[in-house]
Amino acid sequence: MWCFVGENCSVRSMKKIKFDSAIKRLEEIVETLEEGRLSIEEALKVFEEGVKLSRLSSKILEDAERSVEILVKRDGDLKTEPFIHGGPKSKP
């Protein structure tokens, strides 16, 4: 499911990639680019794939953050509230 040099990397095809797989591939891309063995054209294509994976990973994290719910105890009842970054602190 990875885009390699010479392949077309569409964002649509990348949406099927899991976060852990995307991070692993990003690490591979960094190693490949650091080796410096690719031609400039190949390096640009691999770099483009990395940018797409980075954006996808950020979106996955943002979506996860929005969907996290905090369990809050109020008046003896347990209720869920949407996660708000730096949001409400639970009351004792």
C-alpha positions, 0 to 999 in steps of 0.5 A: 500500500506504499507509494514508491518512486515512480508510483502515483501517491493519491491522498485518497489511497493513503486514507486507508493507511493506519497511523502506526503504519504511516509513522513507520513508513515516515521513518523509512523515508527519513532514513532513505533521504538521509542516505542520499543515494536517490537522484534528485527526482526520486528524492523529491517523489519520496519527500512528497510521499512523506509530506502526504503521510505527515499530513495524514498522520496529523489529521488522524491525531486531530480526529482522535483528539476530537473523538476522545470523551472524558468520563465525568462524575456529576451528582452521582451520575456518570456522563461523557463530555467531549474532550477539550484540549486543556479543558475542564478539570474533574471536580472531586 
